[in-house]
Amino acid sequence: MTGAHTHLRDIFGYDAFRPGQEEIVAAVASGQNVLAIMPTGGGKSLCFQLPALMREGVTLVISPLIALMRDQVRALKAAGVEAAALTSGNTEEETNEVWDALEEGRLKLLYIAPERLAAGSAVGMLRRIGVSLIAVDEAHCVSQWGHDFRPDYLRIGELRRTLGVPLAAFTATADSETQDEIIEKLFDGAAPAKFLHGFDRPNIHLAFAAKDGPRRQILDFAAARKGQSGIVYCGTRAKTETLSQALGEAGHTAAFYHGGMDPDQRRYVEHRFSTEDGLIVVATVAFGMGVDKPDIRWVAHADLPKSIEAYYQEIGRSGRDGAPAETLTLYGPDDIRLRRSQIDEGLAPAERRSADHARLNALLGLAEALKCRRVQLLGYFGEEATPCGNCDLCDSPPATFDGTEAVRKALSAILRTGEYFGAGHLIDILTGNATEKVRERGHDSLPTFGVGKDVDKRRWQGIFRQMQGHDLIRPDPERHGALRMTDPAVPILKGEAEITLRQDTLGTKERRPAPKALVSDEDAPLLSALKAKRRAFSETQRVPAYVVFNDRTLIEMAETRPQSLDDMARIGGVGAKKLEQYGAAFLEVITGEAAAMHPTRRKLAGREAGTLYDRLVEVQTALANGPDGHDKPLSCSSSQITKIAQMRPRDAAAMARLLDEKRAERFTAAFLEVLAEER
């Protein structure tokens, strides 16, 4: 895999692969069919971009959204890779440039949307351009069990058979059912080389909170992270607009995004989010897979997500650069009732509805967890973990109590009223509140009337919410959301099982740890200056800031403070082209001085050959006028010294092939001595 490591360092600017990447790159580059499941931010795109550079022909990348394709193409071009996208959003000029690059054999990666495969001419075109590998991004879209099903993905398997080329499929969240369907639809059921490299995103802080003034909760969370890029997901279009306005009035730079907006408006918000530092987008899940911004520092859910897979996909858009990121998910009984009714009232077959309820149960179990959330989350995906120390429950373990008696009282009230009422009426019965509705129905004479007087209304609301979270009760859509008991509740009602609940935090001031700083106080001013320089380049070049350098690269610069272009070349994310384009400018921010280095020498920056180049130049300078200092001045060109540093000739004959007779006579012995010392 020498070629892979060379491309990784010289083009992408990284000295080492992230966990799991190298073996996937090796499998894809060798032409194996591959299914790779890696966490968002784990470097999935590199696992097909790198093999594309190692293989002959064009790698076809099938990706779900135009914004996602454009971002990846921009980043590849910034690294010096020939890549392009054929999308409906292309101008005529852009499309012509793509065809020119294909005809000239320059293009290595071509991005298209799955919908383009519906065109009759698509297969012929792909045959003609010499596609040698198909890479499928967001492969879970092929599965009707998944959370982002796209029917056009079903054509990809047929395309693989027709072209007769290997296929590599990538996704971040796929449970066993989704994995099986991906294999069936894309690989005809024939098992590909399968790589499961964990779902853990240890840099993301996980937190849930019961709704208690949700607008204030979101505003407080954003205020503690002012100036950082974030996403707030909402359950309705209207809420995105009102919450965006509230954030703006609170002094944040915010925009809303939802599927009902004009396409040009949506594209404008996408562009702003990719290019502006510190913008908050308040969105429905329509703002989803196209988000490829690596430095999103936080994601908040103002409403409960659809499923545990959707939750993990959505929070996974934060911290893709590996730097600390934070999340907050708000939920309440209305959310649970809405999600249950959406499943029950849907047109899916009973088997699918049952599976969707199980997925929602997993998310509710995570919301009502008593111990480390990461242990429970990863357990859902089949991974064992130890307490993470990076979630709200690890930060501050919740107080708990034996909720068995309270739950039995609540279940008794539900059954004695025929499972025809919601939580509000049931709490009135339990607390002995003889409302007109309670008296009209004679519920003030029930044995359960007033048996829960020792618990106030707010605590009963928390108990009923937790009962829904544990799937002991469900809203019945045929009875207008009335609560009915489920099978798991029966053993508790009969006294055959116990249940532990959390002391509810509603009505109390929740203490949250302060957001974690990206760098120390000492390095913070330099990081701000580096971001300002990055912003100047991004505005001038009209590219997203992270295409210049992502946050993690700037953080490493601020912490290590490189003093030369050689040092700068060793920073993660600084490849050869970016060093040439931006290295001197960022080095000047750090050192206060402009960096000078011959362009030929700069190509060797950060490498062993660069140090050797410098030694050879020193020796050449000492011998410029001959060993006695009286001869005619003579020197080698930078390209000649570069070749010597790279090829390392071992004897005079080999040196003579790189130098003319006069230069060989003057410098050979001294150069060979330097080379011998370096071996």
C-alpha positions as semicolon CSV with decimal commas, in nm:
position;residue;x (nm);y (nm);z (nm)
1;M;0,000;0,000;0,000
2;T;0,294;0,233;-0,060
3;G;0,091;0,423;-0,319
4;A;-0,192;0,479;-0,071
5;H;0,039;0,625;0,194
6;T;0,209;0,851;-0,062
7;H;-0,122;0,992;-0,185
8;L;-0,248;1,023;0,173
9;R;0,050;1,242;0,268
10;D;0,114;1,437;-0,051
11;I;-0,244;1,506;-0,161
12;F;-0,459;1,495;0,150
13;G;-0,191;1,603;0,399
14;Y;-0,223;1,322;0,654
15;D;0,061;1,110;0,792
16;A;-0,155;0,818;0,900
17;F;-0,492;0,659;0,832
18;R;-0,776;0,684;1,079
19;P;-0,882;0,353;1,241
20;G;-1,020;0,113;0,981
21;Q;-0,941;0,325;0,675
22;E;-0,630;0,146;0,551
23;E;-0,782;-0,200;0,517
24;I;-1,091;-0,058;0,342
25;V;-0,873;0,141;0,100
26;A;-0,672;-0,174;0,026
27;A;-0,986;-0,379;-0,045
28;V;-1,145;-0,113;-0,267
29;A;-0,821;-0,043;-0,456
30;S;-0,775;-0,416;-0,527
31;G;-1,117;-0,436;-0,694
32;Q;-1,318;-0,616;-0,424
33;N;-1,687;-0,549;-0,371
34;V;-1,709;-0,372;-0,033
35;L;-1,970;-0,272;0,224
36;A;-1,817;-0,036;0,480
37;I;-2,007;0,094;0,782
38;M;-1,813;0,371;0,953
39;P;-1,917;0,651;1,186
40;T;-1,984;0,993;1,036
41;G;-1,656;1,181;1,057
42;G;-1,462;0,855;1,039
43;G;-1,331;0,937;0,692
44;K;-1,561;0,736;0,463
45;S;-1,508;0,955;0,156
46;L;-1,130;0,905;0,168
47;C;-1,193;0,529;0,142
48;F;-1,313;0,569;-0,216
49;Q;-1,131;0,889;-0,314
50;L;-0,788;0,740;-0,245
51;P;-0,849;0,416;-0,443
52;A;-0,978;0,630;-0,730
53;L;-0,631;0,784;-0,757
54;M;-0,465;0,441;-0,742
55;R;-0,681;0,273;-1,009
56;E;-0,702;0,324;-1,382
57;G;-1,015;0,482;-1,528
58;V;-1,292;0,687;-1,371
59;T;-1,451;0,623;-1,031
60;L;-1,824;0,691;-1,042
61;V;-1,954;0,827;-0,710
62;I;-2,331;0,803;-0,659
63;S;-2,433;1,053;-0,394
64;P;-2,780;1,166;-0,282
65;L;-2,764;1,545;-0,280
66;I;-2,619;1,815;-0,504
67;A;-2,482;2,016;-0,211
68;L;-2,293;1,710;-0,082
69;M;-2,143;1,644;-0,426
70;R;-2,042;2,005;-0,480
71;D;-1,871;2,022;-0,139
72;Q;-1,670;1,705;-0,200
73;V;-1,570;1,815;-0,551
74;R;-1,457;2,155;-0,419
75;A;-1,247;1,991;-0,147
76;L;-1,088;1,747;-0,395
77;K;-1,000;2,024;-0,639
78;A;-0,848;2,226;-0,355
79;A;-0,624;1,925;-0,285
80;G;-0,524;1,904;-0,653
81;V;-0,748;1,611;-0,757
82;E;-0,940;1,615;-1,088
83;A;-1,304;1,567;-0,984
84;A;-1,639;1,691;-1,114
85;A;-2,014;1,648;-1,071
86;L;-2,289;1,615;-1,330
87;T;-2,598;1,758;-1,162
88;S;-2,916;1,937;-1,254
89;G;-2,770;2,244;-1,083
90;N;-2,477;2,270;-1,327
91;T;-2,449;2,564;-1,561
92;E;-2,394;2,484;-1,929
93;E;-2,035;2,597;-1,892
94;E;-1,977;2,366;-1,593
95;T;-2,122;2,068;-1,780
96;N;-1,903;2,138;-2,084
97;E;-1,597;2,148;-1,858
98;V;-1,690;1,806;-1,718
99;W;-1,718;1,655;-2,069
100;D;-1,389;1,812;-2,176
101;A;-1,213;1,663;-1,873
102;L;-1,364;1,320;-1,946
103;E;-1,268;1,327;-2,313
104;E;-0,912;1,429;-2,228
105;G;-0,884;1,146;-1,974
106;R;-0,807;1,386;-1,688
107;L;-1,102;1,315;-1,461
108;K;-1,057;1,063;-1,178
109;L;-1,387;1,101;-0,990
110;L;-1,728;1,176;-1,138
111;Y;-2,017;1,245;-0,898
112;I;-2,378;1,191;-1,006
113;A;-2,714;1,165;-0,830
114;P;-2,899;0,830;-0,842
115;E;-3,188;0,996;-1,032
116;R;-2,958;1,041;-1,334
117;L;-2,951;0,661;-1,375
118;A;-3,313;0,677;-1,488
119;A;-3,208;0,842;-1,815
120;G;-3,182;0,592;-2,099
121;S;-2,851;0,735;-2,216
122;A;-2,682;0,711;-1,874
123;V;-2,545;0,356;-1,901
124;G;-2,401;0,414;-2,249
125;M;-2,232;0,730;-2,131
126;L;-2,080;0,556;-1,828
127;R;-1,949;0,273;-2,046
128;R;-1,794;0,521;-2,288
129;I;-1,602;0,719;-2,024
130;G;-1,434;0,409;-1,881
131;V;-1,588;0,370;-1,535
132;S;-1,375;0,118;-1,343
133;L;-1,528;0,149;-0,994
134;I;-1,865;0,249;-0,847
135;A;-1,874;0,410;-0,503
136;V;-2,213;0,451;-0,333
137;D;-2,229;0,716;-0,062
138;E;-2,511;0,702;0,198
139;A;-2,587;0,343;0,091
140;H;-2,860;0,306;0,355
141;C;-3,083;0,501;0,113
142;V;-3,134;0,173;-0,076
143;S;-3,315;0,019;0,220
144;Q;-3,683;0,059;0,289
145;W;-3,599;-0,034;0,648
146;G;-3,368;0,270;0,665
147;H;-3,459;0,629;0,744
148;D;-3,375;0,795;0,411
149;F;-3,512;0,557;0,145
150;R;-3,452;0,677;-0,213
151;P;-3,614;0,457;-0,482
152;D;-3,356;0,557;-0,746
153;Y;-3,091;0,377;-0,541
154;L;-3,254;0,050;-0,650
155;R;-3,107;0,097;-1,000
156;I;-2,749;0,083;-0,875
157;G;-2,732;-0,296;-0,849
158;E;-2,835;-0,331;-1,213
159;L;-2,574;-0,070;-1,313
160;R;-2,302;-0,272;-1,136
161;R;-2,404;-0,587;-1,328
162;T;-2,420;-0,402;-1,660
163;L;-2,081;-0,232;-1,627
164;G;-1,917;-0,538;-1,472
165;V;-1,711;-0,332;-1,228
166;P;-1,657;-0,356;-0,851
167;L;-1,880;-0,158;-0,617
168;A;-1,799;-0,007;-0,278
169;A;-2,093;0,098;-0,059
170;F;-2,057;0,328;0,242
171;T;-2,291;0,433;0,520
172;A;-2,270;0,555;0,879
173;T;-2,584;0,405;1,035
174;A;-2,723;0,069;0,930
175;D;-2,866;-0,191;1,166
176;S;-2,862;-0,560;1,069
177;E;-3,188;-0,540;0,870
178;T;-3,063;-0,243;0,669
179;Q;-2,726;-0,412;0,608
180;D;-2,902;-0,724;0,475
181;E;-3,111;-0,517;0,236
182;I;-2,808;-0,323;0,110
183;I;-2,635;-0,653;0,029
184;E;-2,947;-0,788;-0,142
185;K;-3,014;-0,477;-0,353
186;L;-2,660;-0,372;-0,446
187;F;-2,472;-0,704;-0,451
188;D;-2,751;-0,949;-0,548
189;G;-2,715;-1,110;-0,208
190;A;-2,353;-1,215;-0,276
191;A;-2,159;-1,119;0,035
192;P;-1,913;-0,834;-0,029
193;A;-1,606;-0,775;0,187
194;K;-1,777;-0,626;0,492
195;F;-1,612;-0,375;0,725
196;L;-1,788;-0,266;1,042
197;H;-1,571;-0,008;1,209
198;G;-1,783;0,101;1,496
199;F;-2,045;0,363;1,547
200;D;-1,878;0,551;1,829
201;R;-1,813;0,924;1,794
202;P;-1,624;0,982;2,120
203;N;-1,576;1,354;2,051
204;I;-1,954;1,421;2,059
205;H;-2,108;1,500;2,398
206;L;-2,456;1,343;2,428
207;A;-2,735;1,505;2,628
208;F;-3,116;1,478;2,656
209;A;-3,359;1,692;2,852
210;A;-3,733;1,682;2,913
211;K;-3,910;1,981;2,760
212;D;-3,957;2,256;3,016
213;G;-3,991;2,579;2,821
214;P;-3,824;2,438;2,507
215;R;-3,765;2,774;2,337
216;R;-3,579;2,903;2,643
217;Q;-3,384;2,574;2,663
218;I;-3,265;2,607;2,301
219;L;-3,183;2,977;2,341
220;D;-2,981;2,904;2,656
221;F;-2,792;2,622;2,485
222;A;-2,709;2,843;2,184
223;A;-2,610;3,138;2,406
224;A;-2,342;2,928;2,578
225;R;-2,197;2,850;2,235
226;K;-2,227;3,187;2,067
227;G;-2,017;3,226;1,754
228;Q;-2,003;2,851;1,686
229;S;-2,172;2,685;1,385
230;G;-2,474;2,480;1,488
231;I;-2,794;2,313;1,368
232;V;-3,131;2,310;1,544
233;Y;-3,366;2,041;1,416
234;C;-3,741;2,103;1,452
235;G;-4,043;1,883;1,390
236;T;-4,241;2,141;1,188
237;R;-4,169;2,401;0,922
238;A;-4,341;2,674;1,120
239;K;-4,120;2,613;1,424
240;T;-3,802;2,651;1,215
241;E;-3,912;3,002;1,119
242;T;-4,021;3,119;1,465
243;L;-3,718;2,971;1,643
244;S;-3,480;3,116;1,384
245;Q;-3,636;3,457;1,446
246;A;-3,599;3,414;1,823
247;L;-3,230;3,325;1,785
248;G;-3,178;3,631;1,565
249;E;-3,345;3,854;1,822
250;A;-3,113;3,705;2,084
251;G;-2,810;3,825;1,887
252;H;-2,720;3,511;1,691
253;T;-2,671;3,486;1,315
254;A;-2,945;3,237;1,221
255;A;-3,142;3,117;0,918
256;F;-3,427;2,870;0,874
257;Y;-3,450;2,585;0,623
258;H;-3,736;2,350;0,527
259;G;-3,882;2,166;0,230
260;G;-4,151;2,428;0,167
261;M;-3,902;2,697;0,073
262;D;-3,820;2,802;-0,281
263;P;-3,524;2,593;-0,411
264;D;-3,316;2,908;-0,464
265;Q;-3,376;3,009;-0,101
266;R;-3,269;2,665;0,021
267;R;-2,953;2,678;-0,191
268;Y;-2,876;3,023;-0,051
269;V;-2,901;2,896;0,308
270;E;-2,684;2,593;0,220
271;H;-2,425;2,827;0,068
272;R;-2,428;3,057;0,371
273;F;-2,387;2,765;0,610
274;S;-2,091;2,623;0,418
275;T;-1,912;2,959;0,387
276;E;-1,997;3,155;0,704
277;D;-1,844;3,095;1,045
278;G;-2,088;3,084;1,334
279;L;-2,418;3,055;1,142
280;I;-2,701;2,861;1,309
281;V;-2,944;2,685;1,075
282;V;-3,284;2,598;1,222
283;A;-3,420;2,323;1,002
284;T;-3,643;2,026;0,946
285;V;-3,471;1,702;0,851
286;A;-3,485;1,831;0,490
287;F;-3,149;1,985;0,589
288;G;-2,977;1,653;0,605
289;M;-2,738;1,442;0,408
290;G;-2,610;1,734;0,203
291;V;-2,435;1,876;0,509
292;D;-2,063;1,813;0,461
293;K;-1,932;2,094;0,684
294;P;-1,667;1,941;0,914
295;D;-1,664;2,212;1,182
296;I;-2,026;2,209;1,306
297;R;-1,973;2,242;1,679
298;W;-2,322;2,154;1,804
299;V;-2,657;2,002;1,707
300;A;-2,977;2,050;1,906
301;H;-3,313;1,879;1,858
302;A;-3,603;2,101;1,958
303;D;-3,831;1,797;1,907
304;L;-3,779;1,423;1,940
305;P;-3,625;1,266;1,625
306;K;-3,802;0,995;1,428
307;S;-3,586;0,700;1,533
308;I;-3,256;0,612;1,692
309;E;-3,094;0,584;1,347
310;A;-3,224;0,927;1,246
311;Y;-3,103;1,070;1,578
312;Y;-2,752;0,932;1,533
313;Q;-2,734;1,042;1,170
314;E;-2,842;1,395;1,264
315;I;-2,615;1,448;1,565
316;G;-2,334;1,289;1,358
317;R;-2,323;1,602;1,144
318;S;-2,143;1,774;1,430
319;G;-1,772;1,740;1,497
320;R;-1,680;1,567;1,173
321;D;-1,330;1,714;1,208
322;G;-1,278;1,518;1,531
323;A;-1,272;1,826;1,753
324;P;-1,516;1,847;2,050
325;A;-1,886;1,882;1,961
326;E;-2,204;1,891;2,171
327;T;-2,565;1,785;2,134
328;L;-2,892;1,842;2,316
329;T;-3,217;1,658;2,244
330;L;-3,544;1,784;2,394
331;Y;-3,846;1,558;2,423
332;G;-4,184;1,547;2,589
333;P;-4,508;1,347;2,596
334;D;-4,647;1,532;2,293
335;D;-4,342;1,423;2,091
336;I;-4,392;1,061;2,192
337;R;-4,762;1,077;2,111
338;L;-4,688;1,231;1,769
339;R;-4,424;0,972;1,678
340;R;-4,649;0,683;1,786
341;S;-4,944;0,816;1,584
342;Q;-4,725;0,870;1,276
343;I;-4,630;0,503;1,288
344;D;-4,978;0,372;1,364
345;E;-5,151;0,589;1,103
346;G;-4,899;0,517;0,829
347;L;-4,963;0,288;0,534
348;A;-4,674;0,051;0,608
349;P;-4,750;-0,319;0,666
350;A;-4,786;-0,444;1,024
351;E;-4,433;-0,589;1,026
352;R;-4,283;-0,252;0,936
353;R;-4,496;-0,066;1,193
354;S;-4,382;-0,306;1,462
355;A;-4,017;-0,251;1,364
356;D;-4,067;0,127;1,367
357;H;-4,218;0,113;1,718
358;A;-3,913;-0,090;1,829
359;R;-3,681;0,174;1,684
360;L;-3,871;0,449;1,860
361;N;-3,858;0,248;2,183
362;A;-3,479;0,232;2,152
363;L;-3,463;0,611;2,120
364;L;-3,701;0,663;2,413
365;G;-3,495;0,419;2,619
366;L;-3,191;0,633;2,541
367;A;-3,381;0,948;2,642
368;E;-3,491;0,797;2,975
369;A;-3,162;0,616;3,044
370;L;-3,033;0,603;3,401
371;K;-2,667;0,536;3,318
372;C;-2,416;0,628;3,044
373;R;-2,600;0,713;2,723
374;R;-2,313;0,604;2,498
375;V;-2,317;0,252;2,645
376;Q;-2,688;0,226;2,563
377;L;-2,658;0,389;2,220
378;L;-2,372;0,168;2,102
379;G;-2,544;-0,136;2,252
380;Y;-2,833;-0,077;2,011
381;F;-2,587;-0,111;1,722
382;G;-2,438;-0,428;1,870
383;E;-2,127;-0,275;2,029
384;E;-2,011;-0,310;2,386
385;A;-1,877;0,000;2,557
386;T;-1,772;0,124;2,898
387;P;-1,901;0,450;3,053
388;C;-1,778;0,729;2,828
389;G;-1,737;1,028;3,058
390;N;-1,872;1,244;2,773
391;C;-2,249;1,250;2,821
392;D;-2,481;1,429;3,060
393;L;-2,542;1,117;3,271
394;C;-2,168;1,058;3,316
395;D;-2,124;1,428;3,401
396;S;-2,402;1,419;3,661
397;P;-2,561;1,079;3,741
398;P;-2,937;1,125;3,787
399;A;-3,118;1,073;4,117
400;T;-3,354;0,775;4,094
401;F;-3,640;0,626;4,296
402;D;-3,840;0,305;4,304
403;G;-4,126;0,396;4,072
404;T;-4,313;0,065;4,100
405;E;-4,592;0,187;4,328
406;A;-4,650;0,509;4,133
407;V;-4,659;0,320;3,801
408;R;-4,907;0,065;3,943
409;K;-5,134;0,349;4,058
410;A;-5,118;0,509;3,712
411;L;-5,188;0,179;3,534
412;S;-5,481;0,113;3,767
413;A;-5,629;0,454;3,683
414;I;-5,591;0,382;3,311
415;L;-5,768;0,045;3,335
416;R;-6,047;0,164;3,567
417;T;-6,134;0,441;3,317
418;G;-6,149;0,198;3,025
419;E;-5,826;0,320;2,857
420;Y;-6,021;0,614;2,713
421;F;-5,836;0,914;2,862
422;G;-5,511;1,105;2,833
423;A;-5,254;1,192;3,098
424;G;-5,417;1,520;3,206
425;H;-5,747;1,359;3,312
426;L;-5,569;1,062;3,472
427;I;-5,347;1,294;3,680
428;D;-5,658;1,479;3,801
429;I;-5,797;1,145;3,921
430;L;-5,471;1,040;4,090
431;T;-5,424;1,376;4,268
432;G;-5,790;1,397;4,375
433;N;-5,868;1,702;4,163
434;A;-6,247;1,680;4,119
435;T;-6,282;1,871;3,792
436;E;-6,618;1,895;3,616
437;K;-6,500;1,629;3,368
438;V;-6,400;1,397;3,656
439;R;-6,736;1,445;3,835
440;E;-6,946;1,406;3,517
441;R;-6,797;1,062;3,455
442;G;-6,814;0,953;3,817
443;H;-6,439;0,914;3,833
444;D;-6,429;1,088;4,172
445;S;-6,579;0,768;4,319
446;L;-6,312;0,536;4,177
447;P;-6,079;0,357;4,425
448;T;-5,787;0,531;4,254
449;F;-5,929;0,881;4,310
450;G;-5,677;1,071;4,521
451;V;-5,436;0,779;4,576
452;G;-5,153;0,989;4,434
453;K;-5,205;1,306;4,637
454;D;-4,854;1,277;4,778
455;V;-4,708;1,344;4,430
456;D;-4,759;1,687;4,270
457;K;-4,889;1,737;3,915
458;R;-4,548;1,813;3,761
459;R;-4,394;1,496;3,901
460;W;-4,690;1,290;3,775
461;Q;-4,633;1,440;3,430
462;G;-4,275;1,318;3,447
463;I;-4,390;0,971;3,558
464;F;-4,637;0,941;3,270
465;R;-4,369;1,060;3,025
466;Q;-4,126;0,801;3,156
467;M;-4,395;0,533;3,135
468;Q;-4,433;0,620;2,766
469;G;-4,055;0,620;2,730
470;H;-4,038;0,267;2,875
471;D;-4,325;0,165;2,642
472;L;-4,553;0,070;2,932
473;I;-4,831;0,284;2,786
474;R;-4,904;0,408;2,436
475;P;-5,143;0,666;2,289
476;D;-5,423;0,495;2,094
477;P;-5,489;0,679;1,762
478;E;-5,837;0,523;1,737
479;R;-5,927;0,678;2,072
480;H;-5,788;1,026;1,997
481;G;-5,459;0,963;2,176
482;A;-5,604;0,806;2,491
483;L;-5,342;0,607;2,683
484;R;-5,362;0,227;2,683
485;M;-5,152;-0,027;2,865
486;T;-4,898;-0,244;2,676
487;D;-4,793;-0,603;2,745
488;P;-4,464;-0,507;2,920
489;A;-4,669;-0,322;3,185
490;V;-4,863;-0,631;3,299
491;P;-4,592;-0,782;3,525
492;I;-4,554;-0,445;3,704
493;L;-4,930;-0,414;3,754
494;K;-4,945;-0,769;3,897
495;G;-4,656;-0,707;4,135
496;E;-4,427;-0,947;3,947
497;A;-4,173;-0,683;3,839
498;E;-4,032;-0,354;3,963
499;I;-3,922;-0,038;3,783
500;T;-3,675;0,239;3,868
501;L;-3,748;0,592;3,747
502;R;-3,552;0,915;3,746
503;Q;-3,633;1,201;3,977
504;D;-3,772;1,442;3,722
505;T;-3,589;1,771;3,667
506;L;-3,894;1,965;3,549
507;G;-3,924;2,294;3,730
508;T;-3,565;2,283;3,859
509;K;-3,265;2,470;3,725
510;E;-3,059;2,216;3,532
511;R;-2,685;2,252;3,571
512;R;-2,500;2,189;3,248
513;P;-2,125;2,182;3,215
514;A;-1,978;2,474;3,025
515;P;-1,901;2,401;2,660
516;K;-1,553;2,262;2,612
517;A;-1,303;2,504;2,461
518;L;-1,139;2,401;2,134
519;V;-0,797;2,521;2,256
520;S;-0,641;2,655;2,576
521;D;-0,684;3,020;2,674
522;E;-0,322;3,077;2,572
523;D;-0,380;2,950;2,216
524;A;-0,727;3,101;2,166
525;P;-0,609;3,441;2,026
526;L;-0,389;3,268;1,767
527;L;-0,675;3,035;1,666
528;S;-0,897;3,342;1,613
529;A;-0,628;3,504;1,396
530;L;-0,589;3,185;1,189
531;K;-0,967;3,170;1,140
532;A;-0,968;3,531;1,024
533;K;-0,699;3,451;0,766
534;R;-0,898;3,146;0,655
535;R;-1,212;3,356;0,619
536;A;-1,024;3,606;0,401
537;F;-0,913;3,329;0,166
538;S;-1,258;3,167;0,155
539;E;-1,428;3,497;0,070
540;T;-1,174;3,585;-0,197
541;Q;-1,191;3,241;-0,357
542;R;-1,566;3,195;-0,293
543;V;-1,524;2,854;-0,135
544;P;-1,634;2,724;0,208
545;A;-1,388;2,804;0,484
546;Y;-1,321;2,435;0,554
547;V;-1,205;2,386;0,193
548;V;-0,910;2,610;0,281
549;F;-0,840;2,431;0,612
550;N;-1,079;2,270;0,857
551;D;-1,097;2,362;1,226
552;R;-0,889;2,065;1,335
553;T;-0,599;2,173;1,112
554;L;-0,612;2,529;1,249
555;I;-0,629;2,394;1,606
556;E;-0,313;2,190;1,543
557;M;-0,142;2,501;1,401
558;A;-0,240;2,705;1,706
559;E;-0,121;2,439;1,949
560;T;0,207;2,337;1,778
561;R;0,298;2,680;1,628
562;P;0,505;2,565;1,328
563;Q;0,809;2,786;1,264
564;S;0,889;2,687;0,904
565;L;0,721;2,550;0,594
566;D;0,876;2,213;0,679
567;D;0,694;2,224;1,014
568;M;0,377;2,344;0,842
569;A;0,386;2,048;0,601
570;R;0,368;1,811;0,898
571;I;0,036;1,956;1,018
572;G;-0,257;1,720;0,951
573;G;-0,460;1,835;0,649
574;V;-0,178;2,034;0,486
575;G;-0,106;1,857;0,157
576;A;0,137;1,969;-0,112
577;K;-0,106;2,193;-0,300
578;K;-0,240;2,360;0,014
579;L;0,112;2,417;0,143
580;E;0,198;2,589;-0,184
581;Q;-0,123;2,793;-0,188
582;Y;-0,166;2,888;0,178
583;G;0,139;2,776;0,378
584;A;0,338;3,099;0,376
585;A;0,035;3,316;0,461
586;F;-0,066;3,108;0,764
587;L;0,295;3,076;0,876
588;E;0,320;3,457;0,872
589;V;0,018;3,475;1,105
590;I;0,197;3,241;1,348
591;T;0,553;3,376;1,330
592;G;0,489;3,733;1,225
593;E;0,730;3,695;0,936
594;A;0,684;3,601;0,573
595;A;0,829;3,260;0,486
596;A;1,071;3,235;0,196
597;M;1,140;2,905;0,023
598;H;1,222;2,819;-0,335
599;P;0,919;2,659;-0,506
600;T;1,120;2,349;-0,593
601;R;1,229;2,307;-0,230
602;R;0,873;2,366;-0,110
603;K;0,763;2,050;-0,288
604;L;0,988;1,857;-0,049
605;A;0,863;2,037;0,263
606;G;0,809;1,812;0,561
607;R;0,987;1,517;0,398
608;E;1,324;1,357;0,465
609;A;1,429;1,460;0,114
610;G;1,374;1,823;0,216
611;T;1,630;1,800;0,497
612;L;1,872;1,630;0,257
613;Y;1,813;1,907;0,000
614;D;1,917;2,166;0,261
615;R;2,240;1,977;0,345
616;L;2,330;1,950;-0,025
617;V;2,271;2,324;-0,073
618;E;2,501;2,399;0,223
619;V;2,778;2,183;0,072
620;Q;2,727;2,338;-0,271
621;T;2,753;2,691;-0,126
622;A;3,081;2,600;0,047
623;L;3,224;2,470;-0,285
624;A;3,075;2,739;-0,511
625;N;3,422;2,882;-0,580
626;G;3,607;2,550;-0,558
627;P;3,775;2,385;-0,260
628;D;4,029;2,669;-0,230
629;G;3,781;2,950;-0,301
630;H;3,963;3,071;-0,612
631;D;3,779;2,891;-0,894
632;K;3,506;3,020;-1,125
633;P;3,164;3,026;-0,946
634;L;2,954;2,716;-1,019
635;S;2,625;2,586;-0,879
636;C;2,360;2,323;-0,949
637;S;2,001;2,409;-1,033
638;S;1,726;2,350;-0,776
639;S;1,583;2,072;-0,992
640;Q;1,921;1,896;-1,003
641;I;1,958;1,908;-0,624
642;T;1,598;1,787;-0,587
643;K;1,669;1,484;-0,807
644;I;1,982;1,402;-0,604
645;A;1,787;1,433;-0,275
646;Q;1,509;1,209;-0,405
647;M;1,711;0,950;-0,601
648;R;2,014;0,934;-0,365
649;P;2,282;0,810;-0,611
650;R;2,529;0,573;-0,441
651;D;2,841;0,623;-0,654
652;A;3,016;0,863;-0,892
653;A;2,875;0,694;-1,202
654;A;2,518;0,739;-1,080
655;M;2,592;1,100;-0,982
656;A;2,737;1,170;-1,328
657;R;2,401;1,075;-1,482
658;L;2,239;1,361;-1,291
659;L;2,512;1,627;-1,335
660;D;2,715;1,753;-1,629
661;E;3,094;1,694;-1,634
662;K;3,201;2,024;-1,469
663;R;2,950;2,003;-1,183
664;A;3,017;1,634;-1,129
665;E;3,388;1,704;-1,099
666;R;3,337;1,975;-0,836
667;F;3,052;1,838;-0,626
668;T;3,039;1,456;-0,657
669;A;3,269;1,364;-0,369
670;A;3,108;1,608;-0,126
671;F;2,753;1,516;-0,228
672;L;2,823;1,143;-0,192
673;E;2,964;1,206;0,155
674;V;2,641;1,380;0,259
675;L;2,429;1,099;0,113
676;A;2,635;0,837;0,293
677;E;2,581;1,013;0,628
678;E;2,205;1,014;0,573
679;R;2,176;0,643;0,499
